[in-house]
């Protein structure tokens, strides 16, 4: 009889999604968690070898957000005692980016609180990108500025941004449970606009907000529709002063199962260990690296992470190496999914509609 986990691995190697039934088996006790991790690790090794990509966050503008996302300490009405400040200067951000790049970070994520950027904000981020690239021309710049208005993605791409990050966070059916000031559709639209503008799409999730197994699975299917290049997996840090404070539903085993499931759904995509990994994975962070091929280095938006030395030691101890700036993150096999348009508007060839 064929092992169901072997079947999942075979599917993933051919870039086929699990069924809902197969996905449910990964999240439940149907399989031992170590068997699940071992199966997902086979997929990770096939596409990414033993490399770990390092990313870092620069919080350009902290707190005072008008949105009411229940998981966020920067939300409207939050009593969390987080840092609150307006836009940091371009040179300050460039200095932080240079230190992170020297420490091994390949991608610099410029994040700002708020519903979305105004034109002045886009110009300010453009100046920051320029300042960073003058010091570190080989890093990838990812912007994460909220909901984008028409034309802003193109402006960021022209300014030198490589990627745009905008997480779906949870599935469409329950999105209104975690936010009322914008919709799931708003978020999906922004990811599509960034992709259309030529920015590498980065979109993931946050778990531990009360989602069911069915919600975790639905979100995986919804994310696949957006075809992201990067999928950050966050685990809720229930900050005091937010509606979700004091909620600790996650266990290390639950986190590993979710990571493995998303590796099966996104076999040749950058699956990134993001916020909350230290406090939820705890002593099994090394196991998580056998599933994820990317992680954040240093601190997060409003909470502190492990030191860079601890992160680099974690990677070495687990038998992995830090991905170099000259190495392509996504596997060559993924390039066969990209076909340059040579038909339709602007050509003499009929479209495929």
Short mmCIF file of the C-alpha atoms (twelve columns), coordinates in Angstrom:
data_MODEL
# 
_entry.id   MODEL 
# 
loop_
_atom_site.group_PDB 
_atom_site.id 
_atom_site.type_symbol 
_atom_site.label_atom_id 
_atom_site.label_alt_id 
_atom_site.label_comp_id 
_atom_site.label_asym_id 
_atom_site.label_seq_id 
_atom_site.Cartn_x 
_atom_site.Cartn_y 
_atom_site.Cartn_z 
_atom_site.pdbx_PDB_model_num 
ATOM 1   C CA . UNK A 1   0.000   0.000  0.000   1 
ATOM 2   C CA . UNK A 2   1.327   3.454  -0.932  1 
ATOM 3   C CA . UNK A 3   2.276   5.750  1.921   1 
ATOM 4   C CA . UNK A 4   0.023   8.866  1.736   1 
ATOM 5   C CA . UNK A 5   2.961   11.090 2.701   1 
ATOM 6   C CA . UNK A 6   4.998   9.658  -0.185  1 
ATOM 7   C CA . UNK A 7   2.111   10.554 -2.474  1 
ATOM 8   C CA . UNK A 8   2.148   14.111 -1.131  1 
ATOM 9   C CA . UNK A 9   5.871   14.363 -1.812  1 
ATOM 10  C CA . UNK A 10  5.419   13.106 -5.368  1 
ATOM 11  C CA . UNK A 11  2.653   15.619 -5.958  1 
ATOM 12  C CA . UNK A 12  4.765   18.455 -4.600  1 
ATOM 13  C CA . UNK A 13  7.746   17.531 -6.762  1 
ATOM 14  C CA . UNK A 14  5.393   17.899 -9.734  1 
ATOM 15  C CA . UNK A 15  3.948   21.138 -8.303  1 
ATOM 16  C CA . UNK A 16  0.496   19.696 -7.705  1 
ATOM 17  C CA . UNK A 17  -1.543  20.753 -4.677  1 
ATOM 18  C CA . UNK A 18  -2.765  18.392 -1.968  1 
ATOM 19  C CA . UNK A 19  -6.476  17.719 -1.847  1 
ATOM 20  C CA . UNK A 20  -8.400  19.064 1.137   1 
ATOM 21  C CA . UNK A 21  -8.512  15.537 2.550   1 
ATOM 22  C CA . UNK A 22  -4.747  15.080 2.178   1 
ATOM 23  C CA . UNK A 23  -4.123  18.491 3.724   1 
ATOM 24  C CA . UNK A 24  -6.324  17.663 6.702   1 
ATOM 25  C CA . UNK A 25  -4.240  14.557 7.340   1 
ATOM 26  C CA . UNK A 26  -1.089  16.672 7.646   1 
ATOM 27  C CA . UNK A 27  -2.674  18.936 10.261  1 
ATOM 28  C CA . UNK A 28  -4.240  16.190 12.376  1 
ATOM 29  C CA . UNK A 29  -2.745  13.261 14.258  1 
ATOM 30  C CA . UNK A 30  -3.152  10.940 11.261  1 
ATOM 31  C CA . UNK A 31  0.630   11.051 10.787  1 
ATOM 32  C CA . UNK A 32  3.370   11.496 13.351  1 
ATOM 33  C CA . UNK A 33  4.702   15.045 13.263  1 
ATOM 34  C CA . UNK A 34  8.287   13.871 12.617  1 
ATOM 35  C CA . UNK A 35  7.095   11.836 9.638   1 
ATOM 36  C CA . UNK A 36  5.330   14.927 8.296   1 
ATOM 37  C CA . UNK A 37  8.468   17.048 8.701   1 
ATOM 38  C CA . UNK A 38  10.628  14.378 7.059   1 
ATOM 39  C CA . UNK A 39  8.308   14.245 4.052   1 
ATOM 40  C CA . UNK A 40  8.224   18.035 3.665   1 
ATOM 41  C CA . UNK A 41  12.013  18.116 4.045   1 
ATOM 42  C CA . UNK A 42  12.369  15.933 0.960   1 
ATOM 43  C CA . UNK A 43  10.525  18.575 -1.060  1 
ATOM 44  C CA . UNK A 44  12.530  21.422 0.471   1 
ATOM 45  C CA . UNK A 45  15.844  19.691 -0.272  1 
ATOM 46  C CA . UNK A 46  14.817  18.927 -3.849  1 
ATOM 47  C CA . UNK A 47  14.147  22.559 -4.733  1 
ATOM 48  C CA . UNK A 48  16.402  24.480 -2.330  1 
ATOM 49  C CA . UNK A 49  19.181  22.142 -1.213  1 
ATOM 50  C CA . UNK A 50  20.710  23.143 2.112   1 
ATOM 51  C CA . UNK A 51  20.463  26.924 1.624   1 
ATOM 52  C CA . UNK A 52  18.698  29.328 4.005   1 
ATOM 53  C CA . UNK A 53  17.874  32.804 2.778   1 
ATOM 54  C CA . UNK A 54  18.118  35.586 5.360   1 
ATOM 55  C CA . UNK A 55  15.801  38.592 5.346   1 
ATOM 56  C CA . UNK A 56  15.534  41.540 7.676   1 
ATOM 57  C CA . UNK A 57  12.822  44.065 8.545   1 
ATOM 58  C CA . UNK A 58  13.318  47.806 8.800   1 
ATOM 59  C CA . UNK A 59  10.269  49.388 10.453  1 
ATOM 60  C CA . UNK A 60  10.113  52.710 8.648   1 
ATOM 61  C CA . UNK A 61  7.023   54.018 10.463  1 
ATOM 62  C CA . UNK A 62  5.754   52.415 13.661  1 
ATOM 63  C CA . UNK A 63  2.350   52.485 15.339  1 
ATOM 64  C CA . UNK A 64  -0.642  54.821 14.979  1 
ATOM 65  C CA . UNK A 65  -2.279  52.751 12.228  1 
ATOM 66  C CA . UNK A 66  -5.934  53.554 11.358  1 
ATOM 67  C CA . UNK A 67  -6.734  49.898 10.591  1 
ATOM 68  C CA . UNK A 68  -8.196  47.583 13.243  1 
ATOM 69  C CA . UNK A 69  -6.468  44.237 12.579  1 
ATOM 70  C CA . UNK A 70  -7.002  42.334 15.826  1 
ATOM 71  C CA . UNK A 71  -3.579  40.661 15.818  1 
ATOM 72  C CA . UNK A 72  -1.551  43.857 15.427  1 
ATOM 73  C CA . UNK A 73  -0.079  45.995 18.194  1 
ATOM 74  C CA . UNK A 74  -0.024  48.982 15.808  1 
ATOM 75  C CA . UNK A 75  -3.805  48.860 15.267  1 
ATOM 76  C CA . UNK A 76  -6.315  51.598 15.889  1 
ATOM 77  C CA . UNK A 77  -6.993  51.791 19.632  1 
ATOM 78  C CA . UNK A 78  -4.071  49.590 20.650  1 
ATOM 79  C CA . UNK A 79  -2.797  50.050 24.199  1 
ATOM 80  C CA . UNK A 80  0.408   48.134 23.501  1 
ATOM 81  C CA . UNK A 81  3.517   49.902 24.733  1 
ATOM 82  C CA . UNK A 82  5.317   49.583 21.415  1 
ATOM 83  C CA . UNK A 83  7.621   52.090 19.775  1 
ATOM 84  C CA . UNK A 84  5.654   54.793 17.962  1 
ATOM 85  C CA . UNK A 85  7.378   57.101 15.491  1 
ATOM 86  C CA . UNK A 86  6.905   58.688 12.100  1 
ATOM 87  C CA . UNK A 87  9.069   58.033 9.044   1 
ATOM 88  C CA . UNK A 88  12.742  57.405 9.688   1 
ATOM 89  C CA . UNK A 89  15.260  59.194 7.498   1 
ATOM 90  C CA . UNK A 90  16.569  57.473 4.375   1 
ATOM 91  C CA . UNK A 91  20.155  57.478 5.624   1 
ATOM 92  C CA . UNK A 92  19.172  55.907 8.963   1 
ATOM 93  C CA . UNK A 93  17.383  53.121 7.104   1 
ATOM 94  C CA . UNK A 94  20.366  52.701 4.772   1 
ATOM 95  C CA . UNK A 95  22.734  52.308 7.723   1 
ATOM 96  C CA . UNK A 96  20.473  49.640 9.238   1 
ATOM 97  C CA . UNK A 97  20.243  47.883 5.883   1 
ATOM 98  C CA . UNK A 98  24.029  47.917 5.476   1 
ATOM 99  C CA . UNK A 99  24.508  46.344 8.904   1 
ATOM 100 C CA . UNK A 100 21.939  43.657 8.086   1 
ATOM 101 C CA . UNK A 101 23.490  42.923 4.697   1 
ATOM 102 C CA . UNK A 102 26.930  42.615 6.284   1 
ATOM 103 C CA . UNK A 103 25.373  40.126 8.722   1 
ATOM 104 C CA . UNK A 104 24.089  37.949 5.860   1 
ATOM 105 C CA . UNK A 105 20.680  39.398 4.970   1 
ATOM 106 C CA . UNK A 106 19.901  39.116 1.283   1 
ATOM 107 C CA . UNK A 107 16.510  40.858 1.333   1 
ATOM 108 C CA . UNK A 108 15.739  44.137 3.092   1 
ATOM 109 C CA . UNK A 109 12.054  44.587 3.899   1 
ATOM 110 C CA . UNK A 110 10.925  48.207 4.261   1 
ATOM 111 C CA . UNK A 111 7.705   48.177 6.265   1 
ATOM 112 C CA . UNK A 112 5.440   51.069 7.267   1 
ATOM 113 C CA . UNK A 113 2.248   51.078 9.289   1 
ATOM 114 C CA . UNK A 114 -0.910  52.531 7.803   1 
ATOM 115 C CA . UNK A 115 -3.718  51.682 5.422   1 
ATOM 116 C CA . UNK A 116 -1.563  52.497 2.428   1 
ATOM 117 C CA . UNK A 117 0.973   55.053 1.198   1 
ATOM 118 C CA . UNK A 118 0.258   58.502 -0.125  1 
ATOM 119 C CA . UNK A 119 2.291   59.921 -2.983  1 
ATOM 120 C CA . UNK A 120 4.665   61.636 -0.566  1 
ATOM 121 C CA . UNK A 121 5.209   58.292 1.181   1 
ATOM 122 C CA . UNK A 122 6.007   56.527 -2.095  1 
ATOM 123 C CA . UNK A 123 8.539   59.242 -2.919  1 
ATOM 124 C CA . UNK A 124 10.063  58.913 0.544   1 
ATOM 125 C CA . UNK A 125 10.398  55.129 0.172   1 
ATOM 126 C CA . UNK A 126 11.910  55.639 -3.271  1 
ATOM 127 C CA . UNK A 127 14.603  57.863 -1.752  1 
ATOM 128 C CA . UNK A 128 15.253  55.232 0.913   1 
ATOM 129 C CA . UNK A 129 15.606  52.489 -1.697  1 
ATOM 130 C CA . UNK A 130 18.114  54.637 -3.565  1 
ATOM 131 C CA . UNK A 131 20.108  55.263 -0.378  1 
ATOM 132 C CA . UNK A 132 20.226  51.543 0.414   1 
ATOM 133 C CA . UNK A 133 21.204  50.430 -3.072  1 
ATOM 134 C CA . UNK A 134 24.027  52.955 -3.200  1 
ATOM 135 C CA . UNK A 135 25.548  51.219 -0.179  1 
ATOM 136 C CA . UNK A 136 24.429  47.637 -0.934  1 
ATOM 137 C CA . UNK A 137 23.664  47.281 -4.663  1 
ATOM 138 C CA . UNK A 138 23.243  43.498 -4.498  1 
ATOM 139 C CA . UNK A 139 20.435  43.252 -1.932  1 
ATOM 140 C CA . UNK A 140 16.778  42.742 -2.764  1 
ATOM 141 C CA . UNK A 141 14.468  45.516 -1.557  1 
ATOM 142 C CA . UNK A 142 10.959  44.488 -0.571  1 
ATOM 143 C CA . UNK A 143 8.375   47.169 0.230   1 
ATOM 144 C CA . UNK A 144 5.450   46.505 2.567   1 
ATOM 145 C CA . UNK A 145 3.357   49.657 2.784   1 
ATOM 146 C CA . UNK A 146 -0.242  48.429 2.906   1 
ATOM 147 C CA . UNK A 147 -2.901  48.749 0.230   1 
ATOM 148 C CA . UNK A 148 -1.614  50.253 -3.004  1 
ATOM 149 C CA . UNK A 149 -3.368  52.817 -5.165  1 
ATOM 150 C CA . UNK A 150 -3.259  52.750 -8.952  1 
ATOM 151 C CA . UNK A 151 0.226   53.280 -10.328 1 
ATOM 152 C CA . UNK A 152 2.078   53.028 -7.014  1 
ATOM 153 C CA . UNK A 153 3.420   49.528 -7.663  1 
ATOM 154 C CA . UNK A 154 4.951   50.739 -10.925 1 
ATOM 155 C CA . UNK A 155 6.524   53.694 -9.125  1 
ATOM 156 C CA . UNK A 156 8.094   51.424 -6.520  1 
ATOM 157 C CA . UNK A 157 9.434   49.114 -9.220  1 
ATOM 158 C CA . UNK A 158 10.950  52.067 -11.068 1 
ATOM 159 C CA . UNK A 159 12.514  53.263 -7.806  1 
ATOM 160 C CA . UNK A 160 14.359  49.969 -7.471  1 
ATOM 161 C CA . UNK A 161 12.071  47.798 -5.349  1 
ATOM 162 C CA . UNK A 162 12.415  44.099 -6.145  1 
ATOM 163 C CA . UNK A 163 9.369   42.756 -4.289  1 
ATOM 164 C CA . UNK A 164 6.158   43.830 -2.609  1 
ATOM 165 C CA . UNK A 165 4.815   42.121 0.493   1 
ATOM 166 C CA . UNK A 166 1.170   42.091 1.506   1 
ATOM 167 C CA . UNK A 167 -0.067  39.131 3.525   1 
ATOM 168 C CA . UNK A 168 -3.568  37.715 3.201   1 
ATOM 169 C CA . UNK A 169 -3.200  36.689 6.873   1 
ATOM 170 C CA . UNK A 170 -6.287  34.472 7.046   1 
ATOM 171 C CA . UNK A 171 -8.806  32.989 4.647   1 
ATOM 172 C CA . UNK A 172 -11.534 34.975 2.943   1 
ATOM 173 C CA . UNK A 173 -14.453 33.363 4.782   1 
ATOM 174 C CA . UNK A 174 -13.265 34.494 8.227   1 
ATOM 175 C CA . UNK A 175 -11.388 37.646 7.259   1 
ATOM 176 C CA . UNK A 176 -14.019 39.937 8.801   1 
ATOM 177 C CA . UNK A 177 -13.311 38.285 12.178  1 
ATOM 178 C CA . UNK A 178 -9.814  39.779 12.285  1 
ATOM 179 C CA . UNK A 179 -10.340 43.093 10.460  1 
ATOM 180 C CA . UNK A 180 -13.291 45.359 9.630   1 
ATOM 181 C CA . UNK A 181 -11.545 48.366 8.042   1 
ATOM 182 C CA . UNK A 182 -10.549 46.618 4.820   1 
ATOM 183 C CA . UNK A 183 -11.365 43.318 3.133   1 
ATOM 184 C CA . UNK A 184 -9.708  40.145 1.946   1 
ATOM 185 C CA . UNK A 185 -10.425 41.310 -1.604  1 
ATOM 186 C CA . UNK A 186 -8.538  44.566 -0.943  1 
ATOM 187 C CA . UNK A 187 -5.461  42.603 0.060   1 
ATOM 188 C CA . UNK A 188 -5.647  40.177 -2.862  1 
ATOM 189 C CA . UNK A 189 -6.025  43.117 -5.274  1 
ATOM 190 C CA . UNK A 190 -2.854  44.750 -3.964  1 
ATOM 191 C CA . UNK A 191 -0.852  41.534 -4.424  1 
ATOM 192 C CA . UNK A 192 -2.118  41.247 -7.998  1 
ATOM 193 C CA . UNK A 193 -1.272  44.876 -8.754  1 
ATOM 194 C CA . UNK A 194 2.260   44.388 -7.443  1 
ATOM 195 C CA . UNK A 195 2.684   41.288 -9.585  1 
ATOM 196 C CA . UNK A 196 1.354   43.049 -12.682 1 
ATOM 197 C CA . UNK A 197 3.866   45.847 -12.131 1 
ATOM 198 C CA . UNK A 198 6.766   43.397 -12.224 1 
ATOM 199 C CA . UNK A 199 7.383   43.222 -8.486  1 
ATOM 200 C CA . UNK A 200 8.030   39.809 -6.968  1 
ATOM 201 C CA . UNK A 201 4.846   38.982 -5.021  1 
ATOM 202 C CA . UNK A 202 5.244   38.134 -1.340  1 
ATOM 203 C CA . UNK A 203 2.117   37.078 0.538   1 
ATOM 204 C CA . UNK A 204 1.575   34.798 3.489   1 
ATOM 205 C CA . UNK A 205 -0.341  34.280 6.676   1 
ATOM 206 C CA . UNK A 206 -0.510  34.617 10.418  1 
ATOM 207 C CA . UNK A 207 -1.615  31.635 12.478  1 
ATOM 208 C CA . UNK A 208 -2.887  31.454 16.022  1 
ATOM 209 C CA . UNK A 209 -5.755  33.915 15.587  1 
ATOM 210 C CA . UNK A 210 -8.492  31.328 16.090  1 
ATOM 211 C CA . UNK A 211 -8.430  29.681 12.680  1 
ATOM 212 C CA . UNK A 212 -9.619  26.089 12.210  1 
ATOM 213 C CA . UNK A 213 -7.878  23.382 10.184  1 
ATOM 214 C CA . UNK A 214 -10.339 24.124 7.397   1 
ATOM 215 C CA . UNK A 215 -9.353  27.811 7.494   1 
ATOM 216 C CA . UNK A 216 -5.643  26.942 7.262   1 
ATOM 217 C CA . UNK A 217 -6.323  24.788 4.219   1 
ATOM 218 C CA . UNK A 218 -8.632  27.301 2.522   1 
ATOM 219 C CA . UNK A 219 -6.017  30.021 2.867   1 
ATOM 220 C CA . UNK A 220 -3.406  27.791 1.233   1 
ATOM 221 C CA . UNK A 221 -5.637  27.369 -1.808  1 
ATOM 222 C CA . UNK A 222 -6.395  31.107 -1.897  1 
ATOM 223 C CA . UNK A 223 -2.712  31.999 -1.711  1 
ATOM 224 C CA . UNK A 224 -1.913  29.603 -4.543  1 
ATOM 225 C CA . UNK A 225 -4.303  31.557 -6.763  1 
ATOM 226 C CA . UNK A 226 -2.003  34.574 -6.328  1 
ATOM 227 C CA . UNK A 227 1.121   32.546 -7.225  1 
ATOM 228 C CA . UNK A 228 3.471   34.288 -4.769  1 
ATOM 229 C CA . UNK A 229 7.237   33.912 -4.961  1 
ATOM 230 C CA . UNK A 230 7.508   34.217 -1.165  1 
ATOM 231 C CA . UNK A 231 5.162   32.951 1.543   1 
ATOM 232 C CA . UNK A 232 5.949   34.278 5.036   1 
ATOM 233 C CA . UNK A 233 4.495   32.135 7.821   1 
ATOM 234 C CA . UNK A 234 3.863   34.165 10.974  1 
ATOM 235 C CA . UNK A 235 2.765   32.818 14.342  1 
ATOM 236 C CA . UNK A 236 0.728   35.168 16.496  1 
ATOM 237 C CA . UNK A 237 2.538   37.087 19.208  1 
ATOM 238 C CA . UNK A 238 -0.436  37.980 21.450  1 
ATOM 239 C CA . UNK A 239 0.726   41.432 22.470  1 
ATOM 240 C CA . UNK A 240 -0.851  43.094 25.476  1 
ATOM 241 C CA . UNK A 241 -3.235  45.842 24.463  1 
ATOM 242 C CA . UNK A 242 -4.656  43.951 21.462  1 
ATOM 243 C CA . UNK A 243 -7.928  41.970 21.236  1 
ATOM 244 C CA . UNK A 244 -5.949  38.720 20.978  1 
ATOM 245 C CA . UNK A 245 -3.745  39.287 24.021  1 
ATOM 246 C CA . UNK A 246 -3.357  36.230 26.207  1 
ATOM 247 C CA . UNK A 247 -4.239  33.749 23.445  1 
ATOM 248 C CA . UNK A 248 -1.661  30.986 23.147  1 
ATOM 249 C CA . UNK A 249 -3.307  28.194 21.110  1 
ATOM 250 C CA . UNK A 250 -0.186  27.196 19.201  1 
ATOM 251 C CA . UNK A 251 2.220   24.391 20.084  1 
ATOM 252 C CA . UNK A 252 5.564   23.655 18.417  1 
ATOM 253 C CA . UNK A 253 3.999   20.572 16.824  1 
ATOM 254 C CA . UNK A 254 1.106   22.598 15.411  1 
ATOM 255 C CA . UNK A 255 3.523   25.107 13.924  1 
ATOM 256 C CA . UNK A 256 5.586   22.357 12.301  1 
ATOM 257 C CA . UNK A 257 2.485   20.808 10.755  1 
ATOM 258 C CA . UNK A 258 1.369   24.144 9.312   1 
ATOM 259 C CA . UNK A 259 4.823   24.800 7.884   1 
ATOM 260 C CA . UNK A 260 4.938   21.336 6.332   1 
ATOM 261 C CA . UNK A 261 1.493   21.782 4.807   1 
ATOM 262 C CA . UNK A 262 2.526   25.072 3.222   1 
ATOM 263 C CA . UNK A 263 5.673   23.446 1.843   1 
ATOM 264 C CA . UNK A 264 3.446   20.874 0.132   1 
ATOM 265 C CA . UNK A 265 1.286   23.683 -1.284  1 
ATOM 266 C CA . UNK A 266 4.303   25.839 -2.225  1 
ATOM 267 C CA . UNK A 267 7.045   23.344 -3.080  1 
ATOM 268 C CA . UNK A 268 9.235   25.613 -5.207  1 
ATOM 269 C CA . UNK A 269 8.437   28.893 -3.436  1 
ATOM 270 C CA . UNK A 270 10.326  30.707 -0.687  1 
ATOM 271 C CA . UNK A 271 8.550   29.580 2.489   1 
ATOM 272 C CA . UNK A 272 9.767   31.936 5.202   1 
ATOM 273 C CA . UNK A 273 9.877   31.556 8.974   1 
ATOM 274 C CA . UNK A 274 8.571   34.900 10.170  1 
ATOM 275 C CA . UNK A 275 7.230   36.521 13.341  1 
ATOM 276 C CA . UNK A 276 6.723   34.409 16.439  1 
ATOM 277 C CA . UNK A 277 9.022   31.549 15.466  1 
ATOM 278 C CA . UNK A 278 11.226  31.866 18.545  1 
ATOM 279 C CA . UNK A 279 8.424   31.790 21.102  1 
ATOM 280 C CA . UNK A 280 6.231   29.182 19.408  1 
ATOM 281 C CA . UNK A 281 8.735   26.782 17.828  1 
ATOM 282 C CA . UNK A 282 11.141  27.183 20.733  1 
ATOM 283 C CA . UNK A 283 13.518  24.204 20.800  1 
ATOM 284 C CA . UNK A 284 12.382  22.819 17.428  1 
ATOM 285 C CA . UNK A 285 13.386  25.812 15.306  1 
ATOM 286 C CA . UNK A 286 16.075  23.665 13.714  1 
ATOM 287 C CA . UNK A 287 13.430  21.154 12.626  1 
ATOM 288 C CA . UNK A 288 11.481  23.998 11.022  1 
ATOM 289 C CA . UNK A 289 14.494  24.801 8.828   1 
ATOM 290 C CA . UNK A 290 14.135  21.361 7.285   1 
ATOM 291 C CA . UNK A 291 10.806  22.639 5.928   1 
ATOM 292 C CA . UNK A 292 11.268  26.390 5.417   1 
ATOM 293 C CA . UNK A 293 14.119  27.702 3.263   1 
ATOM 294 C CA . UNK A 294 14.035  31.292 4.463   1 
ATOM 295 C CA . UNK A 295 13.848  33.232 7.738   1 
ATOM 296 C CA . UNK A 296 13.982  36.701 9.203   1 
ATOM 297 C CA . UNK A 297 17.212  37.792 10.823  1 
ATOM 298 C CA . UNK A 298 17.044  40.012 13.896  1 
ATOM 299 C CA . UNK A 299 14.028  41.902 15.188  1 
ATOM 300 C CA . UNK A 300 10.483  42.165 13.834  1 
ATOM 301 C CA . UNK A 301 8.123   45.129 13.544  1 
ATOM 302 C CA . UNK A 302 7.184   45.576 17.186  1 
ATOM 303 C CA . UNK A 303 8.878   42.667 18.976  1 
ATOM 304 C CA . UNK A 304 12.461  41.549 19.352  1 
ATOM 305 C CA . UNK A 305 13.884  38.371 17.870  1 
ATOM 306 C CA . UNK A 306 16.967  36.302 18.573  1 
ATOM 307 C CA . UNK A 307 20.363  37.843 18.026  1 
ATOM 308 C CA . UNK A 308 22.038  37.464 14.669  1 
ATOM 309 C CA . UNK A 309 24.677  35.234 16.233  1 
ATOM 310 C CA . UNK A 310 21.973  32.909 17.567  1 
ATOM 311 C CA . UNK A 311 20.254  32.748 14.187  1 
ATOM 312 C CA . UNK A 312 23.466  32.031 12.296  1 
ATOM 313 C CA . UNK A 313 24.426  29.361 14.839  1 
ATOM 314 C CA . UNK A 314 20.981  27.796 14.468  1 
ATOM 315 C CA . UNK A 315 21.503  27.508 10.719  1 
ATOM 316 C CA . UNK A 316 24.982  26.031 11.069  1 
ATOM 317 C CA . UNK A 317 23.996  23.578 13.794  1 
ATOM 318 C CA . UNK A 318 21.112  22.302 11.658  1 
ATOM 319 C CA . UNK A 319 23.500  21.553 8.784   1 
ATOM 320 C CA . UNK A 320 22.478  24.418 6.513   1 
ATOM 321 C CA . UNK A 321 24.347  27.303 4.889   1 
ATOM 322 C CA . UNK A 322 23.361  30.931 4.384   1 
ATOM 323 C CA . UNK A 323 22.315  31.694 0.835   1 
ATOM 324 C CA . UNK A 324 24.708  34.055 -0.926  1 
ATOM 325 C CA . UNK A 325 23.627  37.276 -2.623  1 
ATOM 326 C CA . UNK A 326 24.818  35.938 -5.968  1 
ATOM 327 C CA . UNK A 327 22.635  32.821 -5.741  1 
ATOM 328 C CA . UNK A 328 19.153  32.644 -7.229  1 
ATOM 329 C CA . UNK A 329 16.626  31.861 -4.510  1 
ATOM 330 C CA . UNK A 330 13.909  30.311 -6.635  1 
ATOM 331 C CA . UNK A 331 14.898  27.099 -8.416  1 
ATOM 332 C CA . UNK A 332 15.588  27.074 -12.128 1 
ATOM 333 C CA . UNK A 333 12.712  24.645 -12.555 1 
ATOM 334 C CA . UNK A 334 10.293  27.429 -11.653 1 
ATOM 335 C CA . UNK A 335 11.340  29.511 -14.655 1 
ATOM 336 C CA . UNK A 336 9.463   27.216 -17.006 1 
ATOM 337 C CA . UNK A 337 6.254   28.631 -15.544 1 
ATOM 338 C CA . UNK A 338 7.056   32.077 -16.958 1 
ATOM 339 C CA . UNK A 339 6.011   32.776 -20.518 1 
ATOM 340 C CA . UNK A 340 6.592   36.234 -21.999 1 
ATOM 341 C CA . UNK A 341 3.395   37.515 -23.600 1 
ATOM 342 C CA . UNK A 342 3.752   37.701 -27.365 1 
ATOM 343 C CA . UNK A 343 0.071   37.773 -28.338 1 
ATOM 344 C CA . UNK A 344 -2.938  39.989 -27.872 1 
ATOM 345 C CA . UNK A 345 -2.928  43.775 -27.505 1 
ATOM 346 C CA . UNK A 346 0.152   45.335 -29.098 1 
ATOM 347 C CA . UNK A 347 0.831   42.379 -31.414 1 
ATOM 348 C CA . UNK A 348 -0.555  40.928 -34.649 1 
ATOM 349 C CA . UNK A 349 -1.410  37.638 -32.880 1 
ATOM 350 C CA . UNK A 350 -4.867  36.991 -31.451 1 
ATOM 351 C CA . UNK A 351 -5.172  36.756 -27.662 1 
ATOM 352 C CA . UNK A 352 -5.987  33.466 -25.943 1 
ATOM 353 C CA . UNK A 353 -9.361  34.550 -24.540 1 
# 
